[in-house]
Amino acid sequence: MKPVDLAGFALRAILTNRRRSGLSLVGVVIGVVAVVTLTAIGEGALRYVTDQFRSLGSSLVIVAPGRNETTGGLPAAFGGVPNDLTFEDALAIQRQVRAVKTAVPIALSSAPVSQQERRRQSPIIGATAALARLQRYEIAYGSFLPETEIDRGGAVAVLGHTVARELFGNASPLGETVRVGGWRMRVIGVIAERGTQFGMQVDETVFVPTATAMRMANKSSLSRIILELNPRSDPTAAIERVKEVLVDRHDEEDFTCISQDAVIESLGSILHILTLVVAGIASISLAVAGIGIMNVMLVSVSERTAEVGLLKAVGASRRQVLLVFLVEAALLSGAGGLLGLFVGEAIVHVGRLLYPAVDAQTPLWAIGAVLGLSFATGVVFGVLPAWRAAGLDPVAALRSR
Amino acid sequence: MIRVEDLWRTYQMGDHALHALKAVDEVIESGEHVAIMGPSGSGKSTFLNVLGCLDSPTRGTYYLDGRDVAGLPDGELAEIRLRQIGFIFQSFHLVARLTAMQNVELPMIFAGVPAAERRARAARALEAVGLSDWSGHLSTELSGGQKQRVAIARATIMGPSLLLADEPTGNLDTHSGAQVLALLDELHRAGRTLIVVTHDPAVARRADRVLVMRDGEIVKRVAGASVTDLASLFDFGEPTP
């Protein structure tokens, strides 16, 4: 018995009972649509998050004071107060680690910002000129912080879009003076509207030179050092080298180095596992659909008892009868799988049009898995009906009507 | 050649056994035309099913062309039914969703015959039974006589040496019945062994020999030509109540 003929025979049987076959398909379709759309959303979310990180720059390493962030070492109380992260550290890294292209010292604080009567509280970021490049800030007016030695301060400020509008309305703030935490600063630039990025509200922020920000906030330690790596340099090796330099200066590892890639990777794997879990839950509905198929096939076998008797009379073996019904069930569920894939992809496509930001796309592994799974559903749940058909006594079967 | 010895077919009905066949001994030569008659429940269909390898005897031996087939596994029995035996039923047993042509093709599908050859052979077989014009019709669109002719084409498509017909004209009017019987005669003349179960003395008369069964046993063997009416055939020499 050739597979083509087997499929042809099964297909004719399926098409004879269109409504019943169709209804049993719906179950499979729903299951497959669920898997397809949910994994597409999961992968879309993963890509969205990854892209957000990538937009921060190609290959960044962040150094933060204190070693309790990710390494899980002794709490500060046992390891002593960590050393400050200083400009000297940043300069040492930039000089001694060849993989590091730029080191940007960052000081984070918050202060009231005012211009005449207008006043608001703003996050203050102390940074250097390079930050604009690393974070891809677009400058609406004027310029970003000046290119100077990284430890050099200055009474200049760059305003986020919202801050500029709230303090100056539609007037140009360029060259005007604002008060930042009691310090008088000259506005040298405004950053174009940007929106929220990882909870960092650039539009609400005031940028000043790092040294100035530290003096304003009366801090001795940098909040972060952002390291821009040379392209094609190995982040892992670079981090090792940075650690060596800093340990040499601090006598202990009282800081934390995170590469952006590592963050993306761990976030990615979390999202991936979430997607898998969701897909797994969705595929439970496939099992339910399988029971629907089993039911339809059982009805079909009992309706076609006489036919089974005839097939045996003309020379079909038990094995061939089993195959006939098994293939029928597998075709049913396989067709449901294909149809579900089609419908699911259509929904995903519409979703992409509606929410282009989340680039939802069903991953190939999910397509393969869901097609295989729906096919297997038919085979697994087709076994019982097919077994029943194959086991029919031909004499009794021929007599039934 | 068919040879059965001490053939029993027993159904266990609860705690009592029903013997559909009781110690049947018979030899049917190749190319013979045999009719099996007998009142309902006499075991003639059971005998036919056992001869057709659709049913297995509870006891006894069955030699088909010299081979003991009584205890063969399902796969081998299926192979015998496929290649050596053709069945014709009273109720035709065509698959309703298939065309006449597709019904005739069925055995060849299980034999793995390629599609093109299948269609050519089925077309020839339908032509032989005078149904060339009906090959594309669904079996539900055919008359009873046409259905039975399709069934005959299907039964002979694999070239079996043994044809078994269970009341082949039982559901047919006289005219269609005559057509079907003429076809069966033709097949018999071509050298096939033909065994027909029938109630109809006119059908039995065409046979070389008539086996008369009663309560699972062959109680009479007469020449086909000698059959006149059922009453004399089923007269077993007992007073009728």
Interface residues (C-beta under 8 A of the other chain):
Chain A: M1 K2 V4 D5 F9 R12 A13 L15 T16 A306 E307 G309 L310 L311 K312 A313 V314 G315 A316 S317 R318 R319 Q320 P394 V395 L398 R401
Chain B: T46 N49 G52 L54 D55 D74 G75 A78 E79 R81 L82 R83 F87 F89 S91 H93 V95 R97 L98 Q102 L106 P107 I109 F110 A111 G112 P114 A115 R154 A155 M158
